[in-house]
Amino acid sequence: MRRVIDSSVAFKWAVPETHSDKALRLRDDFRNGTLELLAPDVFPIEVGHALTRAEQQGRIPVGSAIPLIRDLLNALPFLHPSLPALLRAVEISSHVRVGLYDCLYVALAEIEKCEVITADDKLVKNLRPYCPFINPPSSLP
């Protein structure tokens, strides 16, 4: 099975939050080869941004972003170039008025004909009416 995951799911691998258990199960299934995870090539940058922001907000200790991102880099999802999905992502972003980076994940899922897993509740709420293949981690078994 293949799934596109966004950075909000990978953030839950590093920082315990609601549904981290399900996000970690996805990661473990990926690591043991029973699941293929995909993401646009901006994925590690977005995760790094989220981790340094968590440091700045005091959610994780300063300096912990480095080992956490290093761990992520050891088991990245298969990264797809963003450019082939860019036009479709811009189209989705313009139509639904959602951020372009988020729409790259959706466009990749359309191209790859698979589901997107995101922990971004706002993204699910705004895009699911147009793209029913977007699901939160809570939808996972």
N, C-alpha and C positions, 0 to 999 in steps of 0.2 A: 504494500500500500504506500502511496505517495501523498504527502501533504506539504503545503507551503506554511511555514511558520513565520510570524513576525517577531520583531525584537522584544515586544512585551512578554512573549512566552519565554524567550531565552533569559530575560531579566529575572523571571521567577525561578530559573535554575540556580541563580546566584543569591537572590535575596528572598527569604521566605515571606510569602504573601498568601492570600486566598488562592486556592487551586494550584499552589506550587507542587503539591503531590502529583497532580495530573500532568503538569508540565514536565516534571522530573521523569514520570513514566514514559512520556513521549521521547525524551532525551535518551533514556535507557533502552527503549525499543530501537531507536536509531543506532545507538552504539553497538547493540548486539545484532544488528543487521535485519531485524524483522520489520523495519519501517524506513522509508526513504524520506528525508526531510530536505526541502528546497527553500531557497530564499534569494532575493535579489542581492547583488554584490554590495549594496549599501548596508546590509544587515549587521556586520561586525562594527561598523562605525556607529550605527544607531544604538547598539547595545553598549558600546563604550561611552557614548554620550549619556545614556540613562544611568550607567554606573557612576560616572563622575558627578552627575547631577545629584544622585543619591548621597554621595560623599558631601557635597556642598549643602545639602538639606539636613545633614546629620543622621540620615537613615542607616548609613553604614560608616564604619570608621575611615577617616582619611588615610589614603594609601592602600586600601583594600581593593580598589578598582583594578589595580595592576594584576594581582594574582587571579582575580576573577575573570578578567578579560583573557589572560593567558590560558586559563583552563578552557574557556570557550574556543579559543583559537586552535586548541588541540582536537576539537571534535566539531568543526563547523558543518552546518548543513551544506549541501551542494549549492554553491553560489552561481547564480545565473547573471550574465551581463544585463544591466538595466536598460541599455539603449534599445534593444529590440522590443521592450515592453513600454517604452516611454510614450509613444503616441497614444496608445490605448490608455495608459495611466492618466495622461493629460485629459483625454476625452472623458474618462470617468470622473476625474477631479472637477472638471468644468461643469459637468452635468449634475453631479450630486453635491458639489461644493464641500468636498472633503480634501484634506491635505494630499499633495502629490506623492510624498513618500509612502503614505499608506496605500495609495492606489497602485503603486508599483507591485505590491504584494498581490493585490487583487488581479491585476493584469497578468502577472506571472501564473497565477492559478488558472486563469482562463486559458492561457497558452498551453499549459501543461495538463489541463482538464482534471483538476483535482481540487480538493477542499483547502481553504485557508483557516488556520487556527490562530486566533488573536485573543489576547487578554484585554484588549482595548474595548471596553463596553460601549463607548461612544461610537467607535468604528462599526461595531456590530449593529448598533441601533440605526445608524445613518445609512449603512450600505446593504444590510441584509434584505430590505425590500426589493432592491435591484439585483442583488447578487446572493441568492439563497445558499451558496456554497461557503459562506463565511460563518464560522462557528466559534464560540468561546470555549476555553478549556473545560468549563463545567459540562459541556455536551459530550465530552469523552467518557467512555465507560470506566 
